[in-house]
Amino acid sequence: MKRFLAINILFCLVLFGCRRQTPLVYNVNKSDELREYESESIRESQFEESLEQQKEMEEAESMASEQAAVWTKKIPNKTPVRVKGVYVSAKVAGSGTMQKIIDGVDATEVNAVVIDILDDKGRIEYAMSGDLIASIGSVEETIPDIGALMATLKAHSIYTIARVVTFRDPYLETVKPEWMNHNGDGTVFHDNSGMAWVDPYNREAWEYKVQVAEQCADVGFDEIQFDYVRFCTEKGMNNVVYPAEETQGMDKTEIIAEFIKYASDRLADKNVFMSADVFGTIIGSYVDTISVGQDYAAMAGAVDYMCPMIYPSHYGNGNFGLDVPDIHPYEAILGACNASKKDLSLDFNAGVHQARVRPWLQGFTASYLSNYIHYGPSEIRQEIQAVYDSGYDEWLIWNASNEYQWDGFLTDEAAAAEDAQIAAKREAAVQAAIAESESEMESIEASKAEESRAIEAAKAETAVPDTAAAQG
């Protein structure tokens, strides 16, 4: 027994000693070359790791920079107004004739006026301050008391839009010829009417135009509308030269969009709406877009309102399937508005700003055409109806002489009744579309069910044994 106990104690001591045994350590005598090699390997590994970290940091910074560089439209903090407006020249706005316009607005559904402030001749129509504007000397006081005019319009609850002509400016040639379009020989380019145009790449000219717009906001205009915000398209423009150091690789549509964004930011800071007039023919036309520099969808992302000039008289024969668009006011306007909706829908992204559309309609008779009709109250009403039938709700009427036939517009009461009819019609269309969609879905499901039954029947028929064959 004692011997057995001694053996167990000895066995436990051996096991305990094994567990406590220190691991063997091998000491290697490394040469200086080997030690240097290992040190270099460690340094290279650390260097490569730092390069990877630097690359990751640069990529993160680049991504952040790109995100910061994405331009976002600033939205004015004010309630939009459903505009039904007419154009008013500065001459009328600054005279006693303006009372006739105000009376017409008071008596009808019309609730807005678009007034020339920086006109087609390059003249500012009321007294403005500022060193840049003073140095250019373009002020004419066609409207002698802008404060009194604005007060009167506000008292009549009239929405006010200032029209600022942008890149066609014959006056600027006399004081800032370096801002203008130049031919290859260095001379200033002139269009067929002898008018000079501002070089859209010239950012000093941008500043001048935007300062005018800002002062319009300061005196109380609800909206600033830029017209002629495009390149000239007349004969001889192929002789105009834009130096590479000026364009910096930007094409016509890109620089026009850049100006629109620049102006939009400045005017949003003034808490005023901004709109842009564009050729109706650019809608759906790549050739016209490239020629004038107006990208319809791109510009709609930078303004509050797009105002396409869709006068039937401006469309060539055959457009919208019409022999002569001018003699089909309803069909021409409906075709143009539907084209606008299609064009913008292709560029629509949920959560990304897209301007409302408020088209310019024809309020004049295009007697210069070989085939035309008189545009009176009936024709203008057809145009307005086409706007509503397309799904749009706002419009502007252009008549250069400001001679409007007010009996062609509805009273406020009649307009309210019309709105109710339009709303009911649109709701009925929505419900019909939903019903049609549901019917299509039911038809598809029924078709699938029938197909499934046919497949099951075929499987069942294949699975039944051929009794005759089995017996024979």
C-alpha positions in Angstrom: 0.0 0.0 0.0 2.8 2.4 1.0 4.5 1.5 -2.3 1.4 2.3 -4.3 1.0 5.6 -2.5 4.6 6.6 -3.2 4.3 5.8 -6.9 1.2 8.1 -7.2 2.9 10.9 -5.4 5.9 10.6 -7.7 3.6 10.5 -10.8 1.8 13.7 -9.7 5.1 15.5 -9.2 6.2 14.6 -12.7 3.0 15.9 -14.1 3.2 19.1 -12.2 6.7 19.6 -13.2 5.8 19.2 -16.9 3.0 21.9 -16.6 5.3 24.4 -15.0 8.1 23.7 -17.5 9.4 26.9 -19.3 9.1 26.7 -23.1 12.4 26.4 -24.9 13.8 29.5 -26.3 16.2 29.4 -29.2 18.7 32.2 -29.5 19.6 32.9 -33.1 22.7 34.8 -33.8 21.6 37.2 -36.6 24.0 38.8 -38.9 24.1 42.6 -39.3 22.8 42.2 -42.9 19.9 40.1 -41.7 19.0 42.6 -39.0 19.1 45.5 -41.6 17.0 43.5 -44.0 14.3 42.9 -41.3 14.3 46.6 -40.4 13.9 47.6 -44.0 11.0 45.1 -44.4 9.3 46.6 -41.4 9.8 50.2 -42.7 8.5 49.2 -46.1 5.5 47.6 -44.6 4.8 50.6 -42.5 5.3 52.9 -45.5 2.9 50.9 -47.7 0.4 51.0 -44.9 0.7 54.7 -44.5 0.3 55.1 -48.3 -2.9 53.1 -48.2 -4.2 55.2 -45.3 -3.4 58.4 -47.2 -5.2 57.0 -50.3 -8.3 56.2 -48.2 -8.2 59.7 -46.7 -7.8 61.4 -50.1 -10.7 59.3 -51.6 -12.9 60.3 -48.6 -11.9 64.0 -49.0 -12.6 63.8 -52.8 -16.0 62.2 -52.2 -16.8 64.9 -49.7 -15.6 67.6 -52.1 -17.7 66.2 -54.9 -20.8 66.1 -52.7 -20.2 69.6 -51.6 -19.8 70.7 -55.2 -23.3 69.3 -56.2 -25.4 72.5 -56.6 -28.7 72.6 -54.8 -31.5 75.0 -55.6 -32.4 77.4 -52.8 -36.1 77.7 -52.5 -37.5 81.2 -51.4 -39.4 81.1 -48.2 -42.6 82.5 -49.6 -46.0 81.1 -50.8 -46.2 80.7 -54.6 -49.1 82.4 -56.4 -51.0 80.8 -59.2 -50.2 83.4 -61.9 -52.4 84.6 -64.7 -50.6 87.5 -66.2 -50.0 90.0 -69.0 -47.0 91.8 -70.3 -46.6 95.5 -69.7 -44.0 97.8 -71.3 -42.1 100.3 -69.2 -43.7 103.1 -71.3 -47.2 102.0 -70.2 -46.1 101.2 -66.7 -44.8 104.7 -66.3 -47.8 106.5 -67.7 -51.4 107.1 -67.0 -52.3 104.2 -69.3 -51.2 101.8 -66.5 -54.6 102.6 -64.8 -56.3 100.8 -67.7 -54.2 97.7 -67.1 -55.0 97.9 -63.4 -58.7 98.2 -64.1 -58.6 95.2 -66.4 -56.9 93.1 -63.7 -59.4 94.2 -61.1 -62.3 93.2 -63.3 -61.0 89.8 -64.4 -59.1 86.6 -63.4 -55.8 88.2 -64.4 -53.7 88.8 -61.3 -50.2 89.5 -62.4 -48.1 91.8 -64.6 -44.7 91.4 -66.2 -43.0 94.8 -66.5 -40.0 95.7 -68.5 -37.2 96.8 -66.2 -34.1 96.2 -68.2 -35.4 96.3 -71.7 -34.4 95.0 -75.2 -32.4 98.2 -75.8 -30.3 97.6 -72.7 -31.9 100.4 -70.7 -32.9 100.3 -67.0 -36.4 101.8 -66.8 -36.2 103.4 -63.3 -33.6 105.1 -61.1 -31.2 102.5 -59.6 -28.1 103.0 -57.4 -24.8 101.2 -57.2 -21.3 102.0 -58.5 -21.4 99.4 -61.3 -24.8 100.5 -62.6 -23.8 104.1 -62.3 -20.5 103.5 -64.2 -22.5 101.9 -67.1 -25.0 104.7 -67.2 -27.9 102.7 -68.6 -30.6 104.2 -66.4 -33.6 105.9 -68.0 -36.4 107.0 -65.8 -39.2 105.8 -68.1 -41.0 104.8 -64.8 -40.5 108.0 -62.9 -41.7 106.8 -59.4 -41.1 103.0 -59.0 -42.1 103.2 -55.3 -45.5 104.7 -56.1 -46.1 102.2 -58.9 -45.2 99.2 -56.6 -47.4 100.6 -53.8 -50.4 100.9 -56.2 -49.9 97.4 -57.6 -49.6 95.9 -54.1 -52.8 97.8 -53.0 -54.6 96.0 -55.8 -53.1 92.6 -54.9 -51.3 92.4 -58.2 -48.4 89.9 -58.4 -45.4 91.7 -59.9 -42.7 90.3 -62.2 -39.7 92.3 -63.3 -38.5 91.4 -66.9 -34.7 91.6 -67.2 -33.3 91.1 -70.7 -30.0 89.4 -70.3 -27.7 88.6 -73.2 -29.1 90.9 -75.9 -28.0 94.4 -75.0 -27.1 96.9 -77.7 -26.5 99.7 -75.1 -23.6 97.8 -73.4 -21.6 97.9 -76.7 -21.2 101.7 -76.2 -19.6 101.4 -72.7 -18.4 97.8 -72.3 -17.5 96.6 -75.8 -15.1 94.0 -74.2 -18.2 92.3 -72.7 -19.8 91.6 -76.1 -19.6 88.8 -78.7 -16.7 89.3 -81.0 -16.0 88.0 -84.5 -12.7 86.4 -85.4 -11.3 89.7 -86.6 -12.0 91.4 -83.3 -15.1 93.4 -84.3 -18.3 93.3 -82.2 -20.9 90.9 -83.6 -24.3 92.3 -84.6 -27.5 90.4 -85.4 -29.8 91.1 -88.4 -31.3 94.0 -86.5 -28.0 95.6 -85.8 -28.2 94.6 -82.1 -25.1 93.6 -80.2 -25.1 90.6 -77.8 -23.3 90.0 -74.5 -20.8 87.2 -74.4 -22.5 84.7 -72.1 -19.1 83.5 -70.9 -18.3 87.0 -69.5 -18.9 86.9 -65.8 -18.5 90.6 -65.3 -21.6 91.0 -67.4 -23.3 88.5 -65.1 -22.7 90.6 -62.1 -24.2 93.7 -63.8 -27.4 91.8 -64.8 -27.8 90.2 -61.4 -27.3 93.5 -59.6 -30.2 94.9 -61.6 -32.3 91.9 -60.7 -31.4 92.3 -57.0 -32.5 95.9 -57.0 -35.8 94.9 -58.5 -36.3 92.5 -55.5 -35.4 95.3 -53.2 -38.2 97.6 -54.4 -40.7 94.8 -53.9 -41.1 92.8 -57.1 -42.3 89.3 -56.3 -40.4 87.6 -59.1 -37.5 88.3 -61.5 -37.8 87.0 -65.0 -34.7 86.7 -67.2 -35.4 86.9 -70.9 -33.0 86.4 -73.8 -31.0 84.2 -71.5 -29.4 82.4 -74.4 -27.0 82.7 -77.3 -27.9 84.6 -80.5 -28.8 82.2 -83.3 -28.8 84.6 -86.3 -26.7 84.5 -89.4 -23.0 85.3 -88.7 -22.8 83.6 -85.3 -20.4 81.0 -86.7 -17.9 83.9 -87.0 -18.0 84.6 -83.3 -15.0 83.4 -81.3 -14.9 82.3 -77.7 -11.3 81.8 -76.5 -10.5 78.6 -74.7 -9.2 80.4 -71.6 -12.7 81.9 -71.3 -14.9 78.9 -72.0 -12.8 76.5 -69.9 -14.2 73.6 -71.7 -17.9 74.6 -71.1 -20.3 74.4 -74.0 -23.3 76.7 -74.6 -25.8 74.8 -72.5 -23.4 74.4 -69.7 -22.6 78.1 -69.4 -26.2 79.2 -69.7 -27.1 76.7 -66.9 -24.1 78.1 -64.9 -25.5 81.6 -65.2 -28.9 80.5 -64.2 -27.5 78.9 -61.0 -25.5 82.0 -60.2 -28.5 84.2 -60.5 -30.8 81.8 -58.7 -28.5 81.7 -55.6 -28.3 85.5 -55.5 -32.0 86.0 -55.8 -33.0 83.3 -53.4 -30.9 85.2 -50.8 -33.3 88.1 -51.6 -36.3 85.7 -51.0 -37.7 86.4 -54.4 -38.9 83.9 -57.1 -37.0 83.6 -60.3 -38.2 82.6 -63.8 -36.6 82.2 -67.2 -38.1 82.7 -70.7 -37.1 80.0 -73.2 -37.7 79.2 -76.8 -40.6 76.7 -77.1 -38.8 75.0 -79.9 -36.0 73.7 -77.7 -38.4 71.3 -76.1 -37.6 67.9 -77.4 -35.2 69.3 -80.0 -31.5 68.6 -79.5 -30.5 70.8 -82.4 -32.3 73.9 -81.1 -31.0 73.2 -77.6 -27.4 73.2 -78.7 -27.9 76.2 -80.9 -29.4 78.5 -78.3 -27.7 77.0 -75.3 -31.0 76.4 -73.4 -31.3 72.9 -71.9 -34.9 72.8 -70.9 -34.6 70.2 -68.1 -31.3 71.5 -66.8 -32.7 75.0 -66.5 -35.8 73.8 -64.8 -33.7 72.4 -62.1 -32.3 75.9 -61.3 -35.3 78.3 -61.5 -38.7 78.5 -59.8 -40.7 78.9 -63.0 -40.0 78.0 -66.6 -41.8 80.2 -69.1 -41.6 78.6 -72.6 -42.7 80.9 -75.4 -45.0 78.6 -77.2 -46.8 81.0 -79.5 -48.5 79.0 -82.3 -47.1 81.5 -84.9 -43.6 80.6 -84.0 -43.9 76.9 -85.0 -43.3 75.9 -88.6 -46.0 74.1 -90.7 -46.3 70.4 -89.7 -45.4 70.8 -86.1 -47.6 68.8 -83.8 -49.1 67.3 -86.9 -50.8 70.6 -87.8 -50.7 72.0 -91.3 -50.4 75.6 -90.0 -50.0 75.8 -86.2 -51.1 79.5 -86.1 -54.6 78.6 -87.3 -55.0 75.9 -84.6 -54.4 77.7 -81.3 -55.8 75.0 -79.0 -54.1 72.1 -80.7 -50.7 73.9 -81.0 -50.7 74.9 -77.3 -51.8 71.5 -76.2 -49.1 69.9 -78.3 -46.4 72.2 -76.9 -47.5 71.7 -73.3 -47.6 67.9 -73.6 -44.1 68.0 -75.1 -43.0 70.0 -72.1 -44.4 67.5 -69.7 -42.8 64.6 -71.5 -39.4 66.4 -71.6 -39.4 67.2 -67.9 -40.7 63.8 -66.9 -37.7 62.1 -68.5 -35.5 64.2 -66.1 -37.6 63.9 -63.0 -36.1 62.6 -59.8 -38.1 62.4 -56.6 -36.8 64.9 -54.1 -34.9 67.0 -56.7 -36.3 70.4 -57.5 -38.0 70.9 -60.8 -39.6 74.3 -61.8 -43.2 74.9 -62.3 -44.2 75.6 -66.0 -45.9 78.8 -66.8 -46.1 79.3 -70.6 -46.2 82.5 -72.6 -49.3 82.4 -74.9 -49.9 84.4 -78.0 -52.0 87.5 -77.5 -51.3 89.1 -80.9 -52.2 88.4 -84.5 -49.3 87.2 -86.6 -50.2 89.1 -89.7 -46.7 88.7 -91.0 -47.4 85.1 -91.8 -48.7 84.1 -95.3 -51.4 82.0 -93.6 -52.8 83.2 -90.2 -55.9 84.0 -88.2 -56.9 86.9 -86.0 -56.3 86.3 -82.3 -59.2 87.6 -80.3 -60.9 86.6 -77.1 -62.0 83.2 -78.5 -58.5 82.2 -79.7 -56.8 83.3 -76.5 -59.4 81.3 -74.5 -58.6 78.2 -76.6 -55.0 78.6 -75.7 -55.7 78.9 -72.0 -58.0 75.9 -72.2 -55.2 73.9 -73.8 -52.9 74.8 -70.9 -55.4 73.5 -68.4 -56.1 70.4 -70.4 -52.4 69.6 -70.4 -52.4 69.7 -66.6 -50.7 73.1 -66.2 -52.4 75.9 -64.3 -50.6 79.2 -65.0 -50.1 81.3 -68.1 -48.8 84.7 -69.4 -50.2 86.6 -72.4 -47.8 88.5 -74.7 -48.9 91.5 -76.7 -46.0 93.9 -77.4 -48.4 96.9 -77.7 -50.2 95.9 -74.5 -53.6 96.0 -76.2 -55.5 93.3 -74.4 -59.1 92.4 -75.0 -60.2 92.1 -71.4 -63.6 90.5 -72.3 -61.6 87.4 -73.3 -60.7 86.8 -69.6 -63.1 85.4 -67.0 -64.4 87.2 -63.9 -63.1 85.9 -60.6 -66.4 84.1 -60.0 -66.4 82.5 -63.4 -62.8 81.4 -63.0 -63.6 79.8 -59.7 -66.4 77.8 -61.3 -64.1 76.8 -64.1 -61.5 75.7 -61.5 -64.1 73.4 -59.9 -64.9 71.9 -63.3 -61.2 71.4 -64.1 -60.6 69.7 -60.7 -63.6 67.4 -61.2 -62.4 66.5 -64.7 -58.9 65.8 -63.5 -60.1 63.7 -60.6 -62.4 61.7 -63.0 -59.3 61.2 -65.3 -57.3 59.9 -62.3 -60.1 57.5 -61.2 -60.5 56.3 -64.8 -56.7 55.7 -65.0 -56.8 53.7 -61.7 -59.8 51.7 -62.9 -58.0 50.9 -66.2 -54.9 49.9 -64.4 -56.8 47.6 -62.0 -58.7 46.1 -65.0 -55.4 45.4 -66.7 -54.0 43.8 -63.6 -57.1 41.6 -63.3 -56.8 40.7 -66.9 -53.2 39.7 -66.4 -54.0 37.7 -63.3 -56.8 35.9 -65.1 -54.5 35.2 -68.0 -51.9 33.8 -65.6 -54.5 31.6 -63.9 -55.8 30.3 -67.2 -52.2 29.5 -68.3 -51.6 27.7 -65.0 -54.7 25.6 -65.4 -53.7 24.7 -68.9 -50.3 23.6 -67.7 -51.8 21.5 -64.8 -54.2 19.9 -67.2 -51.4 19.0 -69.6 -49.4 17.5 -66.7 -52.4 15.5 -65.6 -53.1 14.1 -69.1 -49.5 13.0 -69.4 -49.6 11.2 -66.0 -52.7 9.1 -66.9 -51.6 5.6 -68.2 -52.6 4.4 -71.6 -54.9 1.5 -70.7 -55.2 0.1 -74.3 -51.5 0.2 -74.7 -51.0 -1.5 -71.4 -53.3 -4.4 -72.4 -52.1 -4.8 -75.9 
